[in-house]
Amino acid sequence: MPFDNAAALDRALFHAREYLLHLDTTPVAPTASLECLRKRLVKPLAQGGLPAEQVIDELVADSAGGIMGCAGGRFFAWVVGGALPAALGADWLAAAWDQNAGIHASGPAAAVVEEAAGAWLKDLLNISSEASFAFVTGCNMAHVTCLAAARHRLLADRGWDVEERGLCGAPPIRIVTGNSRHGSFVRAARLVGLGKGSMVNLSVDEEERLRPETLEAELARNASAPTIVLLQAGELCTGAFDAFADLIPIARRYGAWVHIDGAFGLWAAASPRFRDYLNGSELADSWATDGHKWLNVPYDCGYAFVKDRASHQAAMSHRESYLIHDAEARDQMDWNPEWSRRARGFPTYAALRQLGRSGVAEVVERCCDCARALVLGIGSLPGAEVVWEPRINQGLVGFTDQDPNAVIAAVNASGEAYFGATTWRGRRVMRVSVSNWMTGEAEVARVIGAVREVLLTGRSI
Ligand SMILES: *Cc1c(COP(=O)(O)O)cnc(C)c1O
């Protein structure tokens, strides 16, 4: 059996290295059609098995052309990020060690690595060292975790034990957000039983930020309702940050719980150049962010942080006689929504060790510089214009002569880059998100050249 393992791992290493080595010459966009992928991959389940190395080889062959090139530095459609070498290596080890990181007893090193990395993250992200944390699958589940803690505290304050009694008959919770909030937060609210109907979507200013007077007017409208206020660090199109230092004290006056969606934007705190955007964010009650975006850790990796540790623990913790709990150790299931889980602390730990403080700042700043260079560079091509100049790593470009969807499709079809489109203030535009550690000046120049080619030759028409 060990022999089988070695053969399959050797093949996986070989294919992974080949893939990463050739990112520069492989089209970014997938080239295989849905039909082709189904034909290759959707096989009848065989009666007999295959040698492990053959399974790996065939998986690679059958997936060819169906792998999106987001591991490399020319993917800008969504805020996704790649995988730093140390993080990728540690991720492989997490799989090889196959730890169940549910409790300390089932994987002691996995638990201690989360303690260490959790403390580093709080330090980098301008969050109190007293806050509790959870390593979850992504920002969506970080929202769920934080909302469960918020729900506990707001209802406990009103004499309602939500873990015991559930939400039926409980005082209704109001969620106040700006109308440019991310859809993952809406899903999280649905999952914890708060529902879309509990959300009040307020209008935002020209930078997609909540206005203090709008927030205050809504809170005053029903001053005693248990309320969660969602603020944003890094809006999806503009990268905008809510004015935390102005907004959070208002929410406090009304006893509201303040949650920050900082899926990528919270990472601005790690950069001396950009950290002022987060002034006041430390006043919040909970924060959600991702490792698999700007920190460039492989999927799946997000982080939840909660100032009120007791509420966080009350929402998540569970005890069974067959589990082992060490009073000194940190059991992840006291803080996580999952039971059995991947030891996802290892890649985060490795990423932070590889980069160090200055390395995280460098990746953040380089991505912002590249986003700016891309948006200004593409925006100055004939037939294009800058619609949103990046403040951080997000920007928008418009096209004046040709259909933006067609331009973007042509750029993507060229294999040189991959962009997405969005409708922003009624206009179809190209979204530019830069969050991969591999994006640098060379990629920016190459991609601007590819867009120029499409615009000049009218290849999109
Ligand atoms: C990506 C993103 C999310 C969702 O994060 P996942 O890791 O995909 O669950 C939430 N909010 C913002 C602003 C995002 O960019």
The ligand as an SDF file (V2000), in Angstrom:
LIG
                    3D

 15 15  0  0  0  0  0  0  0  0999 V2000
  -15.6880   36.8180   -2.1010 C   0  0  0  0  0  0  0  0  0  0  0  0
  -16.4740   37.7000   -1.2210 C   0  0  0  0  0  0  0  0  0  0  0  0
  -17.3480   37.1660   -0.2630 C   0  0  0  0  0  0  0  0  0  0  0  0
  -17.6210   35.6790   -0.1730 C   0  0  0  0  0  0  0  0  0  0  0  0
  -16.4730   34.9980    0.1950 O   0  0  0  0  0  0  0  0  0  0  0  0
  -16.2910   33.4390   -0.0600 P   0  0  0  0  0  0  0  0  0  0  0  0
  -14.9190   33.1860    0.4240 O   0  0  0  0  0  0  0  0  0  0  0  0
  -16.4300   33.2520   -1.5370 O   0  0  0  0  0  0  0  0  0  0  0  0
  -17.3370   32.7260    0.7080 O   0  0  0  0  0  0  0  0  0  0  0  0
  -17.9780   38.0280    0.6000 C   0  0  0  0  0  0  0  0  0  0  0  0
  -17.8000   39.3590    0.5120 N   0  0  0  0  0  0  0  0  0  0  0  0
  -16.9820   39.9230   -0.4030 C   0  0  0  0  0  0  0  0  0  0  0  0
  -16.8260   41.4140   -0.4220 C   0  0  0  0  0  0  0  0  0  0  0  0
  -16.2940   39.1100   -1.3040 C   0  0  0  0  0  0  0  0  0  0  0  0
  -15.4810   39.6640   -2.2090 O   0  0  0  0  0  0  0  0  0  0  0  0
  1  2  1  0
  2  3  1  0
  2 14  2  0
  3  4  1  0
  3 10  2  0
  4  5  1  0
  5  6  1  0
  6  7  2  0
  6  8  1  0
  6  9  1  0
 10 11  1  0
 11 12  2  0
 12 13  1  0
 12 14  1  0
 14 15  1  0
M  END
$$$$
